[in-house]
Amino acid sequence: MDAEEKIKRAVMAAGIFTPNAPINRKDLFAGRTEQVQSLLNAIFQRGQHAIIYGERGVGKTSLANIISDWMPTLEKYNYQIVKFNCAANSTFNAIWHGIMRELSVVQTATRPGFGATSDERKGVSLDDFLPENVSSEDVRFALQRVGSSTIIVIDEFDRVTDRSVSSLLADTIKSLSDHSVETTLVVIGVADSINDLIAEHQSIERAIIQIHMPRMSESELLQIIDTGMARVGMEIDVEARGRIAGLSQGLPFHTHALALYAVRAAIEDDRLRVEVRDVETAIRQAVNTAQQTIISAYQRAVSSPHQNLYKEVLLAAALATTDDLGFFAAGDLREPLSRLTDKKYGIDRFMKHLNEFCTEPRGHILMKTGQRRRFRFRFKDSMMEPYVIMKGIKEGLITEEQVLEIEARNTTA
């Protein structure tokens, strides 16, 4: 390949494997058939709304982004789609004023003067119908004025710190449903934020379809890789694609990142086929270019002036078998920890480390639930798990082969 072709292929790969941006095209979206169908069911049933929840990095926003691509009859039904991204300081007023600015309704007014023969039609922002301090009924009243069906996506709802917003949003869902307003709310967040929302109004459960976005299966991750490689015009070894999928821990973010860096490595080496050595390069690149918050949190969790097991215990936690919500028990660390250290450890030897990972000095890298002797743990940020594993590979604490072997055992357990 000459320099120009290398640049073209690298640019093409960057537009297809997008770790830092959600998917916004149906042809690049993989799997999630059940979740797509559930979302469409909510949209086409009057009085129904959807809540999409799951860990960070599993593709919740990507699912919402391609709603229109799954609706070939969108123009027939004359839908308007609006998306609002919440921030930590978002209030109920800010959310709805932001949404209504993006929606409009056509009003007809007779032109002034004698002998007027025509009317003037103009679009008016729905924000004009909202008072400064918004109530759930104000929202319902404004949305009833829209002359078309409306889909409103409220993303990153878990970032909102004001708990009163959950109560007001629950009231809004109930009001829209009770009055059969032709609007579908799609709220995206994590499980905890959704539990808070529903807790405010048990009665809204009948009005919402809860769509859980679990981590992706290996076959779905492989589909991402295969689809992307085909569009870039490249191939990938079976072993290389398996390693990318295995190291991703079910999170498409990391599949995109590793595939992108592996493709770049192959292109730089004048090859159109990605090999295992390119995946090894991609791992180093992924560790070096991880978000600074991830890097800082990891360093804070494992740093110590004395020799210790913090790195090994955290790596064992990243390799532990988990339930559907990402939780693991202390006992689940015994096998991966023994494989890392070639020693047998009892739970009492590393329980202290797990508890410390849940405290401020260690950055709350883990969260804990349950009762004494029955505690379960989970990474506070799911994006941390693959980073911990790739960091362990880079530092020689574990090999890729060992990681894939442990993953295979976890899958069959």
TILUM-584264 format. One line per 2 residues: number of its first residue (from 1); their letters; for each residue x, y, z of N, C-alpha, C. Coordinates in steps of 0.02 Angstrom, whole numbers, plus 50000, padded with zeros to 5 digits. Layout:
<gulums>
NUM	a	X:Y:Z:X:Y:Z:X:Y:Z | ...
</gulums>
This chain:
<gulums>
1	md	50042:49940:50000:50000:50000:50000:50043:50062:50000 | 50024:50111:49958:50060:50174:49961:50032:50217:50018
3	ae	50063:50273:50030:50045:50316:50087:49972:50340:50082 | 49949:50355:50021:49881:50381:50013:49829:50327:50029
5	ek	49841:50266:50007:49794:50212:50021:49792:50197:50096 | 49851:50199:50128:49852:50188:50200:49809:50238:50237
7	ik	49815:50301:50217:49776:50354:50250:49702:50343:50238 | 49683:50326:50177:49612:50315:50160:49583:50259:50202
9	ra	49620:50204:50207:49594:50146:50244:49590:50162:50319 | 49640:50198:50343:49640:50216:50414:49581:50262:50431
11	vm	49567:50309:50386:49510:50354:50396:49445:50316:50393 | 49440:50269:50345:49380:50228:50339:49368:50187:50402
13	aa	49422:50158:50428:49416:50117:50489:49393:50159:50548 | 49417:50221:50552:49398:50265:50607:49324:50284:50604
15	gi	49295:50282:50544:49224:50298:50537:49179:50238:50550 | 49208:50178:50552:49169:50117:50561:49177:50089:50632
17	ft	49239:50085:50655:49251:50064:50724:49256:50127:50766 | 49203:50141:50805:49198:50206:50839:49191:50197:50915
19	pn	49245:50185:50950:49240:50174:51022:49217:50234:51061 | 49229:50294:51034:49213:50354:51072:49147:50387:51052
21	ap	49108:50353:51011:49043:50380:50990:48994:50323:50980 | 48931:50333:51000:48881:50280:50990:48869:50269:50915
23	in	48845:50208:50899:48827:50192:50831:48766:50234:50811 | 48767:50260:50750:48709:50299:50727:48684:50275:50659
25	rk	48705:50215:50639:48683:50186:50575:48664:50113:50586 | 48607:50094:50558:48581:50026:50567:48630:49974:50541
27	dl	48663:49989:50484:48707:49939:50453:48769:49924:50494 | 48784:49966:50544:48841:49954:50588:48820:49929:50657
29	fa	48755:49920:50666:48729:49898:50730:48723:49822:50730 | 48746:49790:50784:48748:49717:50787:48700:49691:50840
31	gr	48665:49636:50822:48625:49600:50871:48569:49640:50901 | 48552:49625:50964:48501:49660:51003:48432:49655:50972
33	te	48417:49599:50939:48352:49591:50906:48294:49598:50955 | 48300:49565:51013:48247:49567:51063:48235:49637:51089
35	qv	48290:49674:51101:48284:49742:51127:48253:49789:51075 | 48273:49780:51012:48245:49822:50958:48170:49811:50954
37	qs	48148:49749:50955:48077:49734:50950:48038:49763:51009 | 48067:49759:51069:48033:49786:51128:48025:49862:51122
39	ll	48076:49895:51096:48073:49968:51088:48020:49987:51036 | 48018:49951:50981:47967:49965:50930:47897:49952:50957
41	na	47889:49900:50997:47824:49886:51027:47800:49945:51069 | 47846:49974:51107:47828:50032:51149:47807:50091:51106
43	if	47844:50102:51051:47831:50160:51009:47762:50155:50976 | 47744:50096:50954:47682:50089:50916:47621:50073:50960
45	qr	47630:50071:51026:47573:50061:51070:47559:50126:51107 | 47502:50156:51093:47486:50219:51126:47482:50209:51202
47	gq	47510:50256:51238:47509:50253:51311:47567:50214:51340 | 47611:50186:51296:47669:50148:51320:47732:50190:51313
49	ha	47777:50181:51360:47842:50215:51359:47896:50164:51372 | 47958:50181:51357:48013:50133:51362:48067:50158:51408
51	ii	48095:50112:51446:48153:50126:51487:48208:50078:51467 | 48264:50104:51444:48321:50063:51424:48374:50070:51478
53	yg	48393:50014:51509:48441:50018:51563:48494:49963:51556 | 48551:49976:51584:48606:49929:51581:48671:49965:51600
55	er	48725:49927:51602:48789:49956:51622:48815:50005:51569 | 48861:50045:51590:48892:50092:51544:48930:50053:51491
57	gv	48923:50074:51428:48963:50044:51374:48931:49985:51340 | 48867:49968:51356:48836:49910:51325:48797:49926:51262
59	gk	48791:49991:51245:48758:50010:51182:48688:50037:51189 | 48670:50063:51248:48603:50090:51258:48589:50149:51211
61	ts	48635:50195:51209:48625:50254:51167:48625:50235:51093 | 48666:50187:51074:48667:50165:51004:48599:50138:50983
63	la	48566:50101:51028:48499:50074:51013:48451:50132:51000 | 48452:50182:51042:48407:50239:51034:48423:50278:50971
65	ni	48487:50282:50953:48507:50321:50895:48480:50295:50829 | 48467:50230:50826:48446:50202:50761:48371:50187:50759
67	is	48333:50219:50803:48261:50209:50802:48232:50220:50732 | 48250:50276:50701:48221:50293:50636:48239:50242:50583
69	dw	48298:50211:50587:48319:50162:50538:48277:50099:50541 | 48249:50084:50600:48208:50025:50608:48135:50039:50592
71	mp	48120:50100:50573:48051:50120:50559:48045:50146:50488 | 48042:50102:50438:48038:50124:50369:47976:50165:50354
73	tl	47925:50159:50397:47863:50196:50386:47861:50260:50427 | 47919:50284:50447:47923:50343:50491:47887:50403:50461
75	ek	47898:50416:50396:47867:50474:50365:47791:50466:50360 | 47769:50404:50348:47697:50391:50344:47663:50410:50409
77	yn	47696:50395:50465:47666:50411:50530:47684:50481:50554 | 47725:50516:50516:47742:50586:50530:47769:50595:50601
79	yq	47819:50555:50619:47849:50559:50686:47899:50617:50690 | 47901:50647:50748:47956:50691:50766:47998:50656:50819
81	iv	48064:50658:50812:48108:50626:50861:48154:50679:50891 | 48155:50682:50957:48198:50731:50992:48239:50693:51044
83	kf	48301:50714:51052:48344:50682:51102:48373:50735:51148 | 48373:50720:51213:48402:50766:51262:48452:50727:51305
85	nc	48513:50753:51310:48564:50722:51352:48567:50757:51420 | 48554:50718:51472:48555:50747:51539:48626:50760:51564
87	aa	48631:50808:51608:48694:50822:51643:48681:50816:51718 | 48734:50818:51757:48727:50809:51829:48681:50863:51859
89	ns	48683:50923:51831:48644:50978:51859:48577:50988:51823 | 48557:50941:51781:48494:50948:51745:48434:50947:51793
91	tf	48391:50996:51785:48329:50999:51825:48271:50978:51780 | 48213:50967:51810:48154:50950:51770:48138:51007:51722
93	na	48145:51069:51746:48132:51126:51702:48180:51127:51643 | 48245:51117:51656:48295:51119:51603:48284:51064:51552
95	iw	48267:51005:51576:48256:50949:51530:48199:50965:51481 | 48143:50988:51507:48085:50998:51464:48088:51061:51422
97	hg	48119:51113:51447:48129:51172:51405:48176:51154:51347 | 48227:51114:51362:48273:51092:51309:48239:51050:51257
99	im	48196:51005:51279:48160:50961:51232:48110:51001:51190 | 48071:51043:51222:48019:51079:51187:48046:51129:51136
101	re	48106:51154:51146:48136:51198:51097:48146:51163:51030 | 48153:51096:51032:48165:51057:50972:48100:51035:50938
103	ls	48043:51046:50970:47979:51026:50942:47939:51087:50921 | 47900:51078:50869:47860:51134:50845:47790:51111:50826
105	vv	47743:51157:50825:47675:51144:50805:47656:51198:50755 | 47619:51179:50703:47598:51226:50652:47533:51259:50674
107	qt	47532:51326:50673:47472:51363:50690:47449:51403:50630 | 47384:51410:50624:47354:51446:50568:47321:51509:50594
109	at	47336:51564:50561:47307:51628:50582:47284:51666:50520 | 47225:51697:50523:47199:51736:50467:47238:51802:50463
111	rp	47259:51817:50402:47297:51880:50394:47251:51939:50406 | 47277:51991:50437:47236:52050:50452:47219:52089:50388
113	gf	47165:52129:50392:47147:52173:50336:47083:52151:50303 | 47050:52199:50270:46987:52184:50236:47001:52144:50173
115	ga	46957:52098:50159:46962:52059:50097:47016:52007:50098 | 47040:51989:50158:47092:51937:50162:47064:51871:50137
117	ts	47102:51837:50093:47078:51775:50062:47120:51715:50082 | 47171:51724:50119:47213:51667:50136:47235:51671:50209
119	de	47252:51613:50236:47277:51610:50305:47352:51600:50305 | 47383:51621:50358:47455:51614:50366:47470:51556:50414
121	rk	47513:51509:50392:47532:51452:50433:47605:51460:50454 | 47618:51451:50517:47687:51458:50540:47701:51408:50597
123	gv	47763:51388:50601:47783:51342:50654:47799:51379:50718 | 47774:51353:50773:47784:51384:50838:47818:51333:50884
125	sl	47870:51353:50917:47905:51308:50963:47860:51291:51022 | 47861:51227:51041:47821:51206:51098:47845:51238:51163
127	dd	47907:51261:51162:47933:51294:51222:47892:51356:51240 | 47859:51384:51189:47817:51444:51201:47757:51427:51244
129	fl	47739:51363:51248:47680:51343:51286:47697:51322:51358 | 47762:51324:51376:47782:51303:51443:47795:51364:51487
131	pe	47773:51361:51549:47792:51414:51597:47865:51404:51617 | 47891:51452:51654:47961:51447:51676:47970:51387:51721
133	nv	47925:51378:51768:47927:51320:51813:47878:51268:51788 | 47904:51214:51763:47865:51164:51727:47838:51110:51774
135	ss	47775:51091:51763:47745:51035:51798:47732:50979:51748 | 47716:50919:51773:47702:50863:51728:47641:50878:51685
137	ed	47592:50913:51711:47533:50930:51673:47548:50981:51619 | 47596:51026:51632:47617:51074:51581:47647:51036:51521
139	vr	47686:50985:51536:47717:50945:51483:47664:50910:51442 | 47617:50879:51477:47563:50843:51443:47522:50891:51399
141	fa	47505:50949:51425:47466:50998:51388:47502:51020:51324 | 47566:51033:51329:47605:51055:51271:47610:51000:51218
143	lq	47623:50939:51240:47632:50884:51192:47567:50865:51158 | 47510:50879:51190:47446:50865:51157:47434:50911:51098
145	rv	47471:50966:51094:47463:51013:51039:47500:50991:50976 | 47546:50943:50982:47585:50921:50925:47539:50884:50876
147	gs	47545:50901:50812:47502:50870:50762:47530:50806:50735 | 47579:50777:50769:47609:50714:50746:47630:50674:50806
149	st	47643:50609:50795:47670:50568:50848:47741:50589:50863 | 47760:50582:50926:47825:50608:50948:47863:50556:50988
151	ii	47928:50551:50975:47972:50508:51014:48023:50553:51048 | 48025:50550:51114:48072:50592:51152:48120:50546:51190
153	vi	48184:50552:51174:48236:50512:51205:48271:50554:51259 | 48268:50531:51321:48302:50565:51376:48361:50521:51396
155	de	48421:50540:51373:48480:50498:51382:48519:50517:51444 | 48558:50469:51470:48601:50478:51528:48562:50505:51589
157	fd	48504:50477:51599:48462:50498:51655:48495:50484:51722 | 48541:50435:51723:48575:50418:51786:48623:50473:51809
159	rv	48639:50520:51765:48684:50574:51785:48649:50627:51828 | 48583:50629:51825:48545:50680:51862:48551:50668:51937
161	td	48572:50718:51973:48582:50710:52046:48521:50732:52087 | 48478:50772:52058:48418:50796:52094:48365:50742:52093
163	rs	48352:50710:52150:48305:50654:52154:48233:50675:52139 | 48218:50739:52147:48149:50761:52133:48132:50754:52059
165	vs	48184:50752:52017:48172:50745:51945:48140:50677:51930 | 48161:50624:51966:48132:50558:51956:48057:50559:51971
167	sl	48039:50592:52026:47969:50595:52046:47927:50632:51993 | 47953:50688:51969:47917:50728:51920:47912:50692:51853
169	la	47965:50656:51834:47964:50620:51771:47914:50562:51776 | 47911:50529:51833:47862:50476:51843:47791:50504:51837
171	dt	47779:50562:51866:47713:50595:51859:47697:50609:51785 | 47749:50629:51749:47739:50645:51677:47721:50583:51638
173	ik	47756:50528:51650:47741:50465:51615:47669:50444:51629 | 47648:50449:51692:47580:50429:51710:47529:50473:51676
175	sl	47541:50538:51674:47494:50584:51643:47489:50572:51568 | 47546:50564:51535:47545:50552:51463:47509:50487:51446
177	sd	47520:50436:51488:47487:50372:51477:47412:50375:51490 | 47393:50407:51546:47322:50412:51563:47281:50450:51511
179	hs	47313:50499:51478:47278:50540:51429:47291:50516:51357 | 47326:50459:51350:47340:50430:51284:47371:50481:51236
181	ve	47417:50521:51261:47451:50570:51218:47496:50532:51170 | 47497:50554:51107:47536:50519:51056:47610:50536:51061
183	tt	47638:50523:51118:47709:50535:51132:47737:50474:51167 | 47796:50452:51145:47831:50397:51178:47894:50425:51210
185	lv	47900:50418:51275:47962:50436:51309:48008:50375:51310 | 48071:50385:51293:48122:50332:51297:48175:50358:51346
187	vi	48176:50330:51406:48222:50352:51458:48280:50303:51462 | 48341:50329:51458:48401:50286:51458:48441:50299:51521
189	gv	48458:50245:51558:48497:50253:51619:48524:50186:51642 | 48548:50185:51703:48572:50123:51733:48517:50097:51779
191	ad	48526:50035:51802:48473:50002:51841:48453:50042:51902 | 48502:50071:51938:48486:50106:52000:48442:50167:51987
193	si	48456:50204:51933:48416:50263:51918:48345:50243:51897 | 48339:50187:51863:48273:50164:51841:48233:50140:51902
195	nd	48266:50107:51949:48231:50086:52010:48204:50146:52048 | 48243:50199:52051:48221:50260:52084:48159:50289:52048
197	li	48161:50287:51982:48106:50314:51943:48041:50276:51956 | 48044:50211:51953:47985:50169:51962:47961:50172:52035
199	ae	48007:50178:52081:47989:50180:52152:47944:50239:52168 | 47951:50293:52129:47911:50352:52141:47837:50341:52123
201	hq	47825:50294:52079:47757:50282:52055:47750:50210:52034 | 47731:50166:52080:47724:50096:52062:47673:50087:52006
203	si	47625:50133:52002:47572:50127:51952:47597:50137:51881 | 47656:50166:51871:47679:50178:51802:47708:50114:51772
205	er	47716:50061:51812:47745:50000:51784:47704:49974:51726 | 47638:49983:51729:47595:49959:51674:47604:50002:51611
207	ai	47632:50062:51620:47639:50107:51563:47708:50106:51531 | 47753:50065:51559:47821:50065:51532:47842:49994:51513
209	iq	47883:49991:51462:47916:49930:51442:47989:49937:51463 | 48011:49893:51509:48080:49896:51533:48124:49853:51488
211	ih	48174:49885:51459:48218:49851:51412:48288:49846:51442 | 48306:49787:51463:48372:49777:51492:48423:49764:51436
213	mp	48476:49803:51436:48531:49793:51388:48587:49757:51424 | 48591:49691:51419:48646:49655:51451:48710:49664:51411
215	rm	48764:49638:51436:48825:49638:51396:48814:49594:51335 | 48849:49610:51282:48839:49575:51219:48869:49505:51222
217	se	48837:49459:51185:48864:49392:51180:48925:49391:51134 | 48962:49337:51137:49021:49331:51094:49001:49335:51021
219	se	48946:49303:51003:48925:49304:50932:48908:49375:50910 | 48878:49416:50954:48862:49485:50936:48925:49527:50928
221	ll	48974:49515:50972:49038:49552:50966:49074:49531:50902 | 49072:49467:50885:49104:49444:50823:49069:49475:50762
223	qi	49004:49485:50768:48968:49517:50713:48992:49588:50702 | 49005:49624:50757:49032:49692:50752:49098:49690:50714
225	id	49141:49643:50732:49207:49638:50701:49201:49621:50627 | 49161:49570:50612:49154:49547:50543:49123:49600:50498
227	tg	49072:49634:50523:49039:49687:50484:49088:49744:50470 | 49125:49764:50521:49172:49818:50513:49229:49800:50466
229	ma	49256:49740:50472:49311:49719:50429:49289:49718:50355 | 49228:49694:50343:49203:49691:50275:49197:49760:50245
231	rv	49174:49808:50285:49165:49876:50259:49232:49911:50248 | 49283:49893:50287:49349:49921:50277:49385:49887:50219
233	gm	49360:49828:50198:49392:49790:50145:49452:49751:50169 | 49449:49727:50232:49504:49689:50260:49478:49623:50289
235	ei	49524:49579:50305:49508:49515:50335:49541:49510:50403 | 49521:49460:50442:49550:49451:50508:49555:49377:50523
237	dv	49611:49356:50553:49620:49286:50572:49567:49266:50624 | 49548:49203:50622:49499:49177:50670:49523:49187:50742
239	ea	49585:49173:50755:49611:49180:50823:49612:49253:50845 | 49628:49298:50799:49631:49369:50816:49562:49396:50832
241	rg	49512:49378:50793:49444:49402:50807:49417:49373:50872 | 49436:49311:50887:49415:49280:50949:49446:49315:51009
243	ri	49509:49337:51002:49542:49371:51058:49510:49440:51070 | 49494:49475:51017:49461:49540:51025:49395:49532:51062
245	ag	49355:49484:51040:49289:49473:51071:49297:49452:51144 | 49345:49408:51157:49354:49384:51225:49378:49437:51273
247	ls	49422:49481:51250:49449:49533:51292:49399:49590:51304 | 49347:49594:51264:49300:49649:51268:49252:49644:51328
249	qg	49248:49584:51358:49205:49574:51416:49132:49593:51403 | 49110:49581:51341:49040:49595:51325:49024:49667:51312
251	lp	49074:49712:51312:49063:49783:51302:49084:49804:51232 | 49038:49825:51189:49055:49843:51120:49105:49900:51115
253	fh	49107:49943:51166:49157:49997:51166:49227:49969:51155 | 49244:49917:51192:49311:49890:51188:49321:49849:51125
255	th	49268:49819:51099:49274:49784:51034:49292:49834:50980 | 49259:49891:50980:49273:49943:50931:49345:49968:50938
257	al	49366:49980:51001:49433:50007:51013:49487:49958:50990 | 49482:49895:51011:49533:49845:50994:49534:49832:50919
259	al	49475:49828:50888:49473:49817:50816:49504:49875:50778 | 49490:49936:50800:49518:49995:50767:49594:49996:50771
261	ya	49621:49985:50831:49694:49986:50839:49728:49928:50803 | 49694:49870:50801:49722:49812:50765:49724:49825:50691
263	vr	49671:49855:50664:49668:49872:50592:49724:49921:50575 | 49732:49971:50617:49785:50021:50605:49854:49988:50605
265	aa	49865:49941:50651:49930:49907:50654:49943:49867:50590 | 49891:49833:50565:49899:49794:50504:49912:49839:50444
267	ie	49876:49895:50440:49885:49942:50385:49956:49970:50385 | 49981:49988:50444:50050:50014:50449:50101:49963:50426
269	dd	50083:49898:50432:50128:49845:50412:50114:49821:50341 | 50076:49862:50303:50060:49847:50233:50022:49781:50224
271	rl	49977:49767:50270:49938:49705:50265:49863:49721:50266 | 49824:49681:50230:49752:49687:50230:49720:49631:50271
273	rv	49760:49598:50310:49735:49545:50353:49760:49557:50424 | 49714:49561:50472:49732:49573:50542:49751:49507:50573
275	ev	49808:49508:50608:49835:49447:50640:49839:49456:50716 | 49857:49402:50750:49861:49403:50823:49910:49457:50846
277	rd	49964:49465:50812:50014:49515:50832:49984:49585:50831 | 49936:49597:50786:49903:49663:50784:49859:49673:50845
279	ve	49828:49619:50869:49788:49623:50929:49832:49639:50989 | 49891:49610:50991:49939:49624:51045:49958:49698:51045
281	ta	49969:49725:50985:49982:49797:50979:49922:49838:51002 | 49862:49815:50983:49801:49850:51001:49791:49853:51076
283	ir	49809:49800:51111:49802:49799:51185:49846:49853:51216 | 49908:49857:51193:49953:49909:51220:49926:49978:51205
285	qa	49899:49987:51144:49872:50052:51124:49810:50069:51165 | 49768:50019:51177:49707:50031:51216:49723:50052:51288
287	vn	49774:50020:51317:49794:50038:51385:49823:50109:51387 | 49864:50125:51336:49897:50190:51335:49849:50248:51322
289	ta	49794:50234:51286:49748:50288:51266:49682:50286:51304 | 49679:50247:51358:49618:50243:51398:49601:50312:51426
291	qq	49537:50322:51441:49516:50385:51470:49555:50398:51535 | 49572:50461:51545:49613:50479:51603:49578:50461:51669
293	ti	49511:50465:51669:49475:50447:51730:49484:50373:51747 | 49486:50330:51696:49497:50259:51707:49567:50247:51732
295	is	49616:50278:51701:49686:50269:51720:49697:50292:51792 | 49670:50351:51808:49678:50379:51876:49644:50335:51928
297	ay	49584:50311:51912:49548:50269:51960:49586:50204:51973 | 49615:50176:51921:49653:50114:51928:49714:50125:51973
299	qr	49751:50178:51958:49811:50192:51997:49795:50205:52071 | 49740:50239:52082:49720:50253:52151:49702:50189:52188
301	av	49671:50143:52152:49648:50081:52183:49705:50035:52203 | 49758:50032:52162:49810:49981:52173:49874:50009:52202
303	ss	49880:50075:52206:49943:50104:52229:49956:50089:52303 | 50019:50076:52319:50039:50063:52388:50115:50064:52391
305	ph	50145:50092:52444:50217:50094:52449:50248:50025:52466 | 50206:49978:52483:50231:49912:52504:50208:49858:52455
307	qn	50243:49802:52456:50223:49747:52414:50156:49721:52438 | 50110:49708:52391:50042:49690:52411:50008:49651:52354
309	ly	49945:49635:52365:49907:49597:52315:49853:49638:52281 | 49856:49704:52288:49801:49745:52261:49791:49735:52186
311	ke	49846:49735:52148:49839:49725:52076:49811:49657:52059 | 49836:49607:52093:49814:49538:52079:49741:49528:52099
313	vl	49721:49555:52157:49652:49546:52179:49604:49583:52132 | 49623:49643:52111:49580:49681:52065:49574:49645:51997
315	la	49630:49617:51975:49628:49579:51912:49585:49517:51919 | 49591:49483:51976:49549:49424:51988:49475:49443:51989
317	aa	49460:49502:52016:49391:49526:52017:49365:49538:51946 | 49408:49564:51903:49389:49576:51833:49378:49512:51796
319	la	49409:49457:51819:49404:49392:51786:49352:49347:51818 | 49322:49369:51872:49275:49327:51910:49210:49316:51873
321	tt	49178:49260:51887:49112:49246:51859:49061:49293:51892 | 49017:49323:51852:48969:49371:51878:48898:49348:51861
323	dd	48850:49379:51896:48780:49366:51879:48758:49415:51825 | 48693:49416:51809:48668:49457:51754:48676:49532:51766
325	lg	48684:49552:51829:48692:49623:51845:48765:49641:51858 | 48811:49594:51845:48882:49608:51852:48910:49597:51922
327	ff	48872:49567:51967:48896:49557:52036:48931:49489:52042 | 48980:49487:52087:49016:49425:52102:49025:49420:52177
329	aa	49034:49359:52201:49047:49347:52272:49121:49342:52284 | 49142:49351:52346:49214:49347:52362:49242:49280:52341
331	gd	49204:49227:52350:49228:49160:52333:49243:49151:52260 | 49212:49193:52217:49224:49188:52145:49295:49210:52125
333	lr	49332:49240:52172:49400:49262:52157:49452:49208:52169 | 49434:49156:52204:49484:49106:52225:49520:49075:52165
335	ep	49482:49051:52117:49514:49018:52061:49556:49065:52018 | 49529:49123:51994:49571:49167:51954:49632:49193:51993
337	ls	49625:49205:52058:49682:49229:52097:49735:49176:52104 | 49716:49113:52112:49766:49060:52118:49802:49050:52052
339	rl	49768:49061:51996:49800:49055:51930:49848:49112:51918 | 49834:49170:51947:49878:49228:51939:49941:49222:51981
341	td	49935:49192:52039:49990:49192:52088:50022:49124:52098 | 49991:49072:52070:50014:49003:52081:50011:48985:52156
343	kk	49965:49016:52192:49955:49001:52263:49881:48994:52278 | 49865:48957:52330:49797:48950:52352:49783:49000:52408
345	yg	49733:49042:52399:49716:49092:52449:49645:49079:52475 | 49637:49084:52541:49571:49082:52571:49539:49151:52565
347	id	49474:49154:52572:49439:49217:52565:49463:49269:52615 | 49481:49246:52676:49504:49293:52727:49568:49329:52707
349	rf	49605:49300:52659:49669:49330:52638:49658:49391:52592 | 49603:49391:52554:49593:49447:52508:49528:49486:52521
351	mk	49490:49467:52572:49428:49502:52587:49442:49575:52606 | 49497:49585:52639:49517:49653:52658:49525:49697:52596
353	hl	49556:49668:52544:49567:49706:52482:49500:49725:52450 | 49454:49677:52447:49389:49691:52417:49353:49746:52455
355	ne	49354:49743:52521:49321:49794:52561:49353:49862:52550 | 49419:49864:52546:49454:49928:52536:49437:49958:52467
357	fc	49428:49915:52417:49410:49940:52351:49343:49976:52351 | 49304:49966:52403:49238:49998:52409:49241:50062:52450
359	te	49300:50084:52468:49308:50143:52511:49337:50201:52473 | 49332:50260:52502:49357:50322:52471:49432:50320:52456
361	pr	49475:50297:52504:49547:50297:52490:49565:50257:52427 | 49526:50205:52411:49538:50165:52350:49492:50186:52293
363	gh	49460:50244:52301:49421:50273:52247:49354:50240:52232 | 49329:50199:52280:49264:50166:52269:49263:50131:52201
365	il	49317:50097:52183:49319:50064:52118:49270:50006:52115 | 49252:49978:52174:49201:49927:52178:49143:49953:52220
367	mk	49083:49925:52209:49027:49938:52253:49005:49873:52284 | 48976:49877:52344:48959:49818:52382:48886:49819:52402
369	tg	48855:49760:52400:48785:49754:52420:48776:49689:52460 | 48720:49683:52495:48707:49622:52533:48725:49629:52606
371	qr	48727:49572:52640:48741:49570:52712:48806:49534:52726 | 48830:49543:52787:48893:49513:52808:48894:49438:52792
373	rr	48949:49415:52765:48961:49347:52743:48922:49329:52680 | 48881:49376:52657:48846:49366:52594:48853:49426:52548
375	fr	48906:49464:52560:48917:49523:52518:48930:49503:52446 | 48906:49545:52400:48922:49538:52330:48951:49604:52305
377	fr	48995:49599:52257:49033:49657:52234:49023:49666:52158 | 49033:49729:52137:49029:49744:52066:49073:49805:52051
379	fk	49103:49807:51993:49141:49866:51974:49093:49924:51967 | 49110:49980:51997:49068:50039:51994:49061:50063:51922
381	ds	49114:50059:51885:49115:50077:51814:49132:50015:51774 | 49085:49988:51736:49096:49927:51699:49153:49933:51648
383	mm	49168:49995:51627:49222:50005:51579:49290:49989:51609 | 49292:49984:51676:49355:49971:51709:49379:49899:51700
385	ep	49333:49851:51696:49351:49780:51694:49398:49763:51636 | 49379:49779:51574:49425:49763:51518:49492:49799:51525
387	yv	49490:49860:51551:49553:49897:51560:49598:49860:51609 | 49570:49837:51665:49610:49801:51715:49641:49739:51684
389	im	49602:49703:51643:49628:49643:51611:49684:49659:51562 | 49672:49709:51520:49724:49728:51470:49786:49756:51504
391	kg	49776:49792:51558:49833:49818:51597:49873:49759:51625 | 49837:49707:51649:49870:49648:51676:49910:49612:51622
393	ik	49883:49609:51561:49919:49577:51505:49981:49617:51489 | 49973:49683:51485:50030:49726:51468:50086:49720:51519
395	eg	50067:49714:51583:50118:49711:51636:50142:49640:51650 | 50117:49592:51613:50142:49523:51620:50112:49485:51679
397	li	50057:49511:51708:50026:49475:51764:49987:49414:51739 | 49967:49417:51676:49928:49362:51646:49937:49366:51570
399	te	49926:49310:51537:49932:49308:51464:49862:49310:51433 | 49860:49327:51368:49796:49327:51333:49766:49257:51334
401	eq	49808:49207:51326:49784:49138:51325:49751:49119:51391 | 49781:49141:51447:49752:49127:51512:49685:49162:51521
403	vl	49681:49224:51497:49618:49262:51502:49563:49225:51465 | 49577:49205:51403:49526:49171:51363:49507:49104:51393
405	ei	49556:49070:51425:49541:49007:51457:49495:49016:51517 | 49508:49068:51557:49466:49083:51614:49396:49103:51591
407	ea	49393:49143:51538:49328:49164:51511:49288:49104:51487 | 49321:49057:51455:49287:48997:51431:49258:48957:51489
409	rn	49297:48952:51544:49273:48916:51602:49214:48951:51634 | 49217:49018:51636:49161:49056:51665:49097:49046:51625
411	tt	49105:49042:51559:49046:49035:51515:49012:48968:51524 | 49052:48916:51535:49024:48848:51542:49006:48831:51613
413	a	49026:48874:51662:49012:48860:51732:48938:48865:51748
</gulums>
